Amino acid sequence: MDIKIFIINGPNLNLLGRRENNIYGDKTLGDIEKLCEEKIQNFAGASISFFQSNSESQLIGWIHQALDEAYAIVINPAGYTHTSVAILDALRIFNGPVVEVHLSDITQREHFRKFSYVSERADKVIKGKGPEGYIEALDFLASKFFKS
C-alpha cells in the first residue's frame, strides 16, 4: 500500500519561530516537518510531501497535483483561510480526506480570523494545538487508511 499525504502550508509560515511566538510558538516550519516525517515512519506504506508557499496560486497548484498523487491533504492555509474561495474550490475537486490545521485557535483571535473557507470542505479541523495539530491530523488520516 502506497499512501501519499500532501502537507500544504500557506503564507508566512516560513517565518515560524521568528514571528509572534506568543501566538505561534517557537518551533520553525522545519521543526514541524521533522515531527511529521518522524510520525509518518510509524505508518507502513505511508509518506508525506511537505510544501510551503506565500503564493495562493502555488498552493492551488499543489492541490491540483494532489488529485493524481495524494491520498489525503493536510492544509494550513494560514491567512488564505479567511479569504480564498479559490483554495476552497480546488479542495472541493479533491476526492480524498482533507484535514485543516491551525497552530492557533482561530475562533479565539481577531474577528476577521473566525471564519474559514477551507472548513467548508475539510473532513476535520484542528486548531489551537500548535505543532501537535499536524500530528493529530496524521493520526486521524492513519485511522482512515488503516481501518479494516
N, C-alpha and C positions, 0 to 999 in steps of 0.2 A: 504494500500500500504506500503510495507516494502522496502525502498531504502537504501542500504548499500553502502557507499563510503569508499574506502581504500585510505588513505593518506600516501604515502610511501616516506621516506626521506633517502637520501644516506649519504656517509661518511663525517665525521667531522661536520655535522650539530648538533650533540650533544654538540658541543662546541660553539654554537652561544651565543653571549653575552660576550664571552671571547676571540674571535679571530677576528682580522681585523674589528673592529667596524666601521672604516671609509668606509668599503665596505658593510658589512652585518648588521650594526646597533647594538643596544644594547639589543634587545629582545632575549630571550632564546627560544629554541625549545619548552619548556614547555609553554612559553607565547603564542607562535603561536598555539599550541594545544588547549589552553584555548580559544583563539579567535575563532578557528574553532568549538569547542564544543558550544560556545555561539551562533555562527551563525547558526549552524545546527538546533538549537532549533526552529528557525523561519520556518522550513520546516516540516510540519506534516508528519510523516511516514518515515522520513529520519534519518540516524545515520551514524557515522563515526567510523572507526578503524584507529588509528594513529600509525605508525610504524617508527622506525629509526634503521639503521644498517650501520656499516662500512664495512660489508661484501657483496660483489656482489652476492654471492650465496644465502644469506638470502633475499636480495631484489627480486631476481628471484623467490625464494620460495613463497614470499608474492604475487607476480603477479600470480603465479600458483594457489595459494589459492583463489585469486580473481575470477578465472574462474568460480568457483562454488558458491561463496559467495557474490560477489560485483556487483553492477550495474555499477559503474564507478571507475576510478583510478585517483587520483591527485598524481603526482610524481615529486619530486625534486631529481633527480639522483645525484646532486652535481658533484663531479669530474668524476663520471662514465658517465656523459652526453656526454663527448668528446671521450670516449674510449670503451664503452660497446656495441658491436654488440649483445652480449648475452641478455642484457636487452631489446634491440630493438626487438630481435626475440621473447622473451617472451611476450612483449606487443602486437606484431602482432597476437598472438594467442587469445588474449582477445578481445571479441566482443563488449564490451561496450565503452562508451566515455572515452578518456584519455586526461587529461589536464597536460601539463608540466609547472612547476613553477620554477622560479629562483628569488632569492631575489635581486640579482644584474642584470644589463643588460649585459649578456654575450657577446653581439655583440660589446660592448664598452670596453672590457677587453683585456687581452693578446691574441695574435694571435691564440694560440692553443685552446682557450676557445670559439672561434666564431662559431665552428661547433658543432651541436648536433645530435647524432644518434637518440635520442628519438623523436626529432621533425619530423622525417620521419613517425612516427606513430601517433603523438599527433593530436587531433582534435582542440586543442587550445594551444598556447604557451603564457605564461605570464612571462615577465621578467622586472626586474628593479623597481618593485613596493614594495619591502620589504615584510613584513608580510601581507600587504593588498593584495598581489598577491594570497595568499591562499583563502582569502575571495572572491576575484573576480572569482577564479576557482569554488568555491561553488555556487556563483550566476549564473555562466554560466551553471553549471550542473542542478541547480534548474530550469532554463529556459527550459532545455531539458525535465525533468521529470514532470514538471507542465504544459507543453504545452497541449493545448486542441486538 
